[in-house]
């Protein structure tokens, strides 16, 4: 028995009998440390480049107004007042590029006219439809248009003797007869014969140019947007004499420096404008004939007037002729 206790005690003190068990008071080994991570290897989310935004699609270009496709061959009737005298300051209404006919009626029902609607003045476009304008044409022909004659003299015989007028304009009436746009020109609207017929036709065309609001016979008018126009310019040398309202409304010059230099002259100039130049001008001036606007470039001011052209009309040759004539006159001075 003593021998057995000695063997057990020896085994407890020796690792050979424990099969490799560690003593109860042994310290367990430390866990292996995690590998160190360098600070510069951590991705910085804040500095990651953001994706490029997708470019917005370019807006589709607006289609041209449908009336730009019209031509003088589409005109059914037209009423125009041509001055025989005008005190020209900027715009010259005697020249065809310096005015817009009072009313022009096209075969598709389009009507372009000078007037007021409802409280604004300018050049407007309305539409009555091809059937409506064809009926008006038939009525004008039935009144006896083909019997009318031109009378451009400033005098006419009356039962009490000859009557004369001074500085009156010529009323130009054009009506399509078959394939021809026939023209009758009458000084002050006078006629030697059939004067009642002539004035009945004037009245009919003028009523076409004054459509009522919400008219059931056609679309309400809107400002006419031209494809080309004449720009008249002249130096304004008396800015101090403008009214406070006019001085306040002076616009910054929107076209080229070269054109401003050309227009800053005592004699008015006239040039054709279109495209982006015309859009900039109409944004500042509107499209109405006779509306005067002042533009400032540096310390100098020009006054300007804009006259729209009817669809398909080209005054370019006459403007070039006028410009060449003005250049010759300047050389002679």
Secondary structure in CASP SS format (residue, H / E / C, confidence):
PFRMAT SS
TARGET T0000
AUTHOR 0000-0000-0000
METHOD secondary structure of the structure
MODEL  1
X C 1.00
X H 1.00
X H 1.00
X H 1.00
X H 1.00
X H 1.00
X H 1.00
X H 1.00
X H 1.00
X H 1.00
X H 1.00
X H 1.00
X H 1.00
X C 1.00
X H 1.00
X H 1.00
X H 1.00
X C 1.00
X C 1.00
X C 1.00
X C 1.00
X C 1.00
X C 1.00
X C 1.00
X C 1.00
X C 1.00
X C 1.00
X C 1.00
X C 1.00
X C 1.00
X C 1.00
X C 1.00
X C 1.00
X C 1.00
X C 1.00
X C 1.00
X C 1.00
X C 1.00
X H 1.00
X H 1.00
X H 1.00
X C 1.00
X C 1.00
X C 1.00
X H 1.00
X H 1.00
X H 1.00
X C 1.00
X C 1.00
X C 1.00
X C 1.00
X C 1.00
X C 1.00
X C 1.00
X C 1.00
X C 1.00
X C 1.00
X C 1.00
X C 1.00
X C 1.00
X C 1.00
X C 1.00
X C 1.00
X C 1.00
X C 1.00
X H 1.00
X H 1.00
X H 1.00
X H 1.00
X C 1.00
X C 1.00
X H 1.00
X H 1.00
X H 1.00
X E 1.00
X E 1.00
X E 1.00
X E 1.00
X E 1.00
X E 1.00
X E 1.00
X E 1.00
X C 1.00
X C 1.00
X C 1.00
X C 1.00
X C 1.00
X C 1.00
X C 1.00
X C 1.00
X C 1.00
X C 1.00
X C 1.00
X C 1.00
X C 1.00
X H 1.00
X H 1.00
X H 1.00
X C 1.00
X C 1.00
X C 1.00
X C 1.00
X E 1.00
X E 1.00
X E 1.00
X E 1.00
X C 1.00
X C 1.00
X C 1.00
X E 1.00
X E 1.00
X E 1.00
X E 1.00
X E 1.00
X E 1.00
X E 1.00
X C 1.00
X C 1.00
X C 1.00
X C 1.00
X E 1.00
X E 1.00
X E 1.00
X E 1.00
X E 1.00
X E 1.00
X E 1.00
X C 1.00
X C 1.00
X H 1.00
X H 1.00
X H 1.00
X H 1.00
X H 1.00
X H 1.00
X H 1.00
X H 1.00
X H 1.00
X H 1.00
X H 1.00
X H 1.00
X H 1.00
X H 1.00
X C 1.00
X H 1.00
X H 1.00
X H 1.00
X C 1.00
X C 1.00
X C 1.00
X E 1.00
X C 1.00
X C 1.00
X C 1.00
X E 1.00
X E 1.00
X E 1.00
X E 1.00
X C 1.00
X C 1.00
X E 1.00
X E 1.00
X E 1.00
X E 1.00
X C 1.00
X C 1.00
X C 1.00
X C 1.00
X C 1.00
X E 1.00
X E 1.00
X E 1.00
X E 1.00
X E 1.00
X E 1.00
X E 1.00
X E 1.00
X C 1.00
X C 1.00
X E 1.00
X E 1.00
X E 1.00
X E 1.00
X E 1.00
X E 1.00
X E 1.00
X E 1.00
X C 1.00
X C 1.00
X C 1.00
X C 1.00
X C 1.00
X C 1.00
X C 1.00
X H 1.00
X H 1.00
X H 1.00
X H 1.00
X H 1.00
X H 1.00
X H 1.00
X H 1.00
X H 1.00
X H 1.00
X H 1.00
X H 1.00
X H 1.00
X H 1.00
X C 1.00
X C 1.00
X C 1.00
X C 1.00
X C 1.00
X C 1.00
X C 1.00
X C 1.00
X C 1.00
X C 1.00
X E 1.00
X E 1.00
X E 1.00
X E 1.00
X E 1.00
X C 1.00
X C 1.00
X C 1.00
X C 1.00
X E 1.00
X E 1.00
X E 1.00
X E 1.00
X E 1.00
X E 1.00
X E 1.00
X E 1.00
X C 1.00
X C 1.00
X C 1.00
X H 1.00
X H 1.00
X H 1.00
X C 1.00
X C 1.00
X H 1.00
X H 1.00
X H 1.00
X H 1.00
X H 1.00
X C 1.00
X C 1.00
X E 1.00
X E 1.00
X C 1.00
X C 1.00
X C 1.00
X C 1.00
X H 1.00
X H 1.00
X H 1.00
X H 1.00
X H 1.00
X H 1.00
X H 1.00
X C 1.00
X C 1.00
X C 1.00
X C 1.00
X C 1.00
X E 1.00
X E 1.00
X E 1.00
X E 1.00
X E 1.00
X E 1.00
X H 1.00
X H 1.00
X H 1.00
X H 1.00
X H 1.00
X H 1.00
X H 1.00
X H 1.00
X H 1.00
X H 1.00
X H 1.00
X C 1.00
X C 1.00
X C 1.00
X C 1.00
X C 1.00
X C 1.00
X C 1.00
X E 1.00
X E 1.00
X E 1.00
X E 1.00
X E 1.00
X C 1.00
X C 1.00
X E 1.00
X E 1.00
X E 1.00
X E 1.00
X E 1.00
X E 1.00
X E 1.00
X E 1.00
X E 1.00
X C 1.00
X C 1.00
X C 1.00
X C 1.00
X C 1.00
X C 1.00
X C 1.00
X H 1.00
X H 1.00
X H 1.00
X H 1.00
X H 1.00
X H 1.00
X H 1.00
X H 1.00
X H 1.00
X H 1.00
X H 1.00
X H 1.00
X H 1.00
X H 1.00
X H 1.00
X H 1.00
X H 1.00
X C 1.00
END
